[in-house]
Structures are given as C-alpha cells and as structure tokens.
Amino acid sequence: MADIARYPLVRHLRGSTTTYVEHVRRGKTVRAGVGASFWFRPLSAVLNEVPADDRELPLLFHARTSDFQDVTVQATVTYRFADPATAAGRIDFSIDPDTGRWRATPLDQVAGLLTETAQQYAIDLLAGDDLTAATVGGVGPVRDVIAAGLGADQRLAETGIAVVGVRVVAVRPEPEVEKALRTPTRELVQQEADKATFERRAIAVERERAIGENELQTKIELARREEQLVAQRGANARREAEEAAAAGAISTEAEARRKVTLAEARAEETRLAGAARGDAEAAHVAAYRDLPEGVLLGLALKELAGNLPKIDTVVLTPDLLTKALAKFGGEAR
C-alpha cells in the first residue's frame, strides 16, 4: 500500500520497490513506475497501484474421475503482473487518494480468475482417468497440465498476468475411499509383517530346539562319561583290593615262612645246645667218675658254696642257739 501524506490542497505519494504506481489525469498517464514518488492534487488525480512482486495463490478444489469418484486437488500457483499497465487497464487497481487503499478487491478478482482457469484444466485431465489412475499417477500429470494451461491461456496474457510456477501438493480421494484403497496395501503389509513374525518365531523355535537337543546330547554324554568314571573307579577299587589282598597274602606267607624258619633255627639251636650240654655233662661225669668219694664230696661242697648267696651278717638269737645246742647235745649223747 502506498504511503500518502496529506497537505492542504495537495497530497504526496511515496511508493515502494515492489509496487507499480500510475498517476492518471484527464485520461492520460502523467507518471508511472515502480518506486515512484510525486505530488498530486486529489480532486483531479486517478491513482492505480499494481503489485510488482511474485504472489502465491493457494488452490483447493474438487474434481470427479471417470468412475464418478470425488478427489481433492491441493496446489499453489505463483504469479506476477508482467505488464502492470495492462493489468491496471483490465482490472480495477485504483486507490483512494486520501488513504492509499484499493477501492475494490483486485487481488480477489485475480485469484478467482487463476483458480477457475487452473481448475478447468485439472478437471478435464482427471475426468478422463479413473480413481486408481488419478491417485497412482500422482501430482506430476496434474501439475504439468495446470502449468501448461495457465502458461498458454490467452486471457491471462491479455490481462498482463504471468504464471511463474505451479506446485501440486496432493490429489486425494474422500477419506472413506482413501481408507478403502489403503486397505489392500495395509493388509499386504500386515501379511508380510505377520510372515516375518512367523518366520522369526519359527527360527527362534528351531534354535530353541537345537539348543535343547544340544543340552540333551550334552547330558547324555555327561551321563555316559559318568558311567565310565564309576566303572573305572570300581575297577580301580577292585584292582586295589586284589593288589592289597595279594600283597597281604605274600606278606602273610613271608611272615609264616620267616616264623617257620625262625622256629626251625631255634629248634636246631636248642637241639645243638642240648647235645652240647649232654656231651659236656657226659664229659664232666666221666671226669668225676674215677675220683675218690672224699674228693667228690669236697667238690660238691665247693659247688654248693659257690651257688649260695652272699652272707654279710649272721644274727644268732637265743632261741636258735638253744635249739642248736640242744640238738648238738642230743647228738653227742
């Protein structure tokens, strides 16, 4: 919007770099340009202000496919006024000389023109396709047909409007229909997910079975080895007992033989000692056999005296002396 300063009898307009301002007086253009600034008289001046920048126009309209399904097209058209003077001559862009505001709604008129023009090209395209082709084909065909149609539209060119670009965001059916169209794909995806889940579970079960079999085989092998260990321990204990019994038998036999040998040696020793003593006694008796009786008596007394214990003190009591003297006296009588 232009900035208008009010003074007595005159006004001053200051435009911007994005607006085209045209000053018309008596049906002739006095001043025109982008970023213009000038003085004017409000009673004799006609002012037009046309935007010179790019404008974005969102579009949302409905179309019907060949199978009578309703679809919604969401798009955006970027446009600008390539010839502002021509646009000002075809559309009312006049502004109030006191406030600088548009007297009409020119941008709404341009928006309606662009919307209806773009809509007819999209409707013609979608009317020849069914719902599946329209939704599967995507936004590319719709965008191309709208851009080509707006670019070649004679009315837009005569109005001074140039279409810079077209963007189509979505071509969507009604929510119920879209949900129904999504169902087969959703079911297919769910089936694939279920299949993957079942396969994963099957693999997990197979792995658990393999683990269980390995554990069972391990237990069987441990039991078999434990059985072998018990048998080997029994054999070792039996062999130890046999070896101990054999060693005991050998030890007993050796001890018996030793005792027999010792007994035989002792018996032989006793026999030899007895024989030696017998020989000695026989020799001794033979030596005393021819001796006189008195000599033998003396030798006997000597032998007896040699075998008597040692007597250090002899105590003679009166009773003993009395008895000895009485016996001695009796024998004397």
Secondary structure, 3 states (H helix, E strand, C coil): CCEEEEECCEEEEECCCCEEEEEEECCEEEEEEECCEEEECCCCCEEEEEECCCEEEEEEEEEECCCCCEEEEEEEEEEEECCHHHHHHHCCCEECCCCCCECCCHHHHHHHHHHHHHHHHHHHHHHCCCHHHHHHHCCHHHHHHHHHHHHCCHHHHHHCEEEEEEEEEEEEECHHHHHHHHHHHHHHHHHHHHHHHHHHHHHHHHHHHHHHHHHHHHHHHHHHHHHHHHHHHHHHHHHHHHHHHHHHHHHHHHHHHHHHHHHHHHHHHHHHHHHHHHHHHHHHHHHHCCCCHHHHHHHHHHHHHHHCCCCCCCCCCHHHHHHHHHHHHHHHC
